[in-house]
Amino acid sequence: MAYAAKVRDALREEIDNIESAGLLKEERYIHSPQDAWIDVEFPAGSPLKKVINLCANNYLGLSSHPEVVSAAHDGLESRGYGMSSVRFICGTQDIHRELENKLTEYLGTEDTILFPSCMDANAGVFEAVLSEGDVMIADRLVHASIVDGIRLCKAAYDSYKHSDMGHLERKLEEHQDKRIRLIITDGVFSMDGDVAKLDEICALAEKYDAMVFVDDSHASGFMGKTGRGTHEHCGVLGKIDIITTTLGKALGGASGGCVSGRKEIVELCRQKARPYLFSNTMPPVIVSAATKVIDLISGTTERRDKLEENTKFWREGLVEAGFDIKAGESPIVPVMLYNAKLSQDMARDLYAEGIYVIGFFFPVVPKGQARIRTQLSAAHDREHLEQALAAFKKIGEKYGILGLGKKEILEKFGN
Ligand SMILES: *Cc1c(COP(=O)(O)O)cnc(C)c1O
């Protein structure tokens, strides 16, 4: 009787409030593997529609790559389905350590420890390494999982304005009395696709005797000349003390994450990080497939090069058509619409045209910053992008926004 009518009503009211604010998230059911084309059922119960996927984190197109799928089968055959344990009891196989070593080499660090996800890596690492008397100084736009990790840690917390190096420097000065100063940033910020100024951050870290933490989830595997990540892109390989990243985006897209970096930091995570100690090991299927992914991308830059070409083509095409996009180099390409309703209307119309994109608006992005975030993949061929571009032009024309900037769009559609 605990779940009484009163409780149900209160919870129902909260859901209704979410819905009436237009913020209810609806799932779309995909009936195919993750790829350039997907079969989608939306709304639930509708016939399947074949659409070009422009919103997956499948940057390298490896989510359904035949060699990756085959490696997953090998893992299943040779090491079984589940480990039924956490790592330190009886959940560590040889292949877990092999994957950690491969990630260490790929990322150019000293050691690596796997976690069930990058969310877990971020939840565990700060508390394991820092204590009272230390300080975490984070960019104000870091990922939600870092925010949670910071909450779980007893060290002091401070923040600097997004990518504002002057502000970061003042904070570092202020915290010279602390034992450890840890600067915390995403490598690529997921909503704007902008890259952290890691060269300047590392220079400040040196000047003020601080450590640097980078979450490279939206960069590992493709940013930088050989795809190592934003540390390669910014010319600071070997200078980042802690890298966390996910195996759930470019690196195969299934799940899993890691902390990679200084030996002592990784060892402290092995001793103390709670999601590592108290949550189940990554299953052999994923470990085996992720190892294949690292092998594939270590041998050739073909896939990250194709992604770079696709990104260039897509960015240039949108600009030429008259869309207002966030400039940059990452395969995250936000098409700025500013007005929340416009972002929803255009996403719906694009879906009708066979293009799967999502409109983001407050609170996912700041008020007045609504957008459609497009994401490129090495799985896209030129024809996919040409077709998508044609659809974007058609819908952009329909709403009369081609060639308009922020001011004009807001005048036309309101805030
Ligand atoms: C996606 C993402 C995560 C979460 O990764 P999971 O492995 O899916 O938990 C963490 N940090 C950043 C910056 C991300 O983009």
The ligand as an SDF file (V2000), in Angstrom:
LIG
                    3D

 15 15  0  0  0  0  0  0  0  0999 V2000
   28.8840   10.1320  -23.8640 C   0  0  0  0  0  0  0  0  0  0  0  0
   29.7320   10.7530  -22.8470 C   0  0  0  0  0  0  0  0  0  0  0  0
   29.9730   10.1360  -21.6180 C   0  0  0  0  0  0  0  0  0  0  0  0
   29.2770    8.8660  -21.2070 C   0  0  0  0  0  0  0  0  0  0  0  0
   29.8210    7.7530  -21.8390 O   0  0  0  0  0  0  0  0  0  0  0  0
   29.2080    6.3150  -21.4970 P   0  0  0  0  0  0  0  0  0  0  0  0
   30.3600    5.3840  -21.7280 O   0  0  0  0  0  0  0  0  0  0  0  0
   28.0810    6.1030  -22.4210 O   0  0  0  0  0  0  0  0  0  0  0  0
   28.8050    6.3380  -20.0640 O   0  0  0  0  0  0  0  0  0  0  0  0
   30.8410   10.7450  -20.7360 C   0  0  0  0  0  0  0  0  0  0  0  0
   31.4280   11.9160  -21.0340 N   0  0  0  0  0  0  0  0  0  0  0  0
   31.2140   12.5540  -22.1970 C   0  0  0  0  0  0  0  0  0  0  0  0
   31.8990   13.8490  -22.4830 C   0  0  0  0  0  0  0  0  0  0  0  0
   30.3550   11.9940  -23.1360 C   0  0  0  0  0  0  0  0  0  0  0  0
   30.1110   12.6320  -24.2760 O   0  0  0  0  0  0  0  0  0  0  0  0
  1  2  1  0
  2  3  1  0
  2 14  2  0
  3  4  1  0
  3 10  2  0
  4  5  1  0
  5  6  1  0
  6  7  2  0
  6  8  1  0
  6  9  1  0
 10 11  1  0
 11 12  2  0
 12 13  1  0
 12 14  1  0
 14 15  1  0
M  END
$$$$
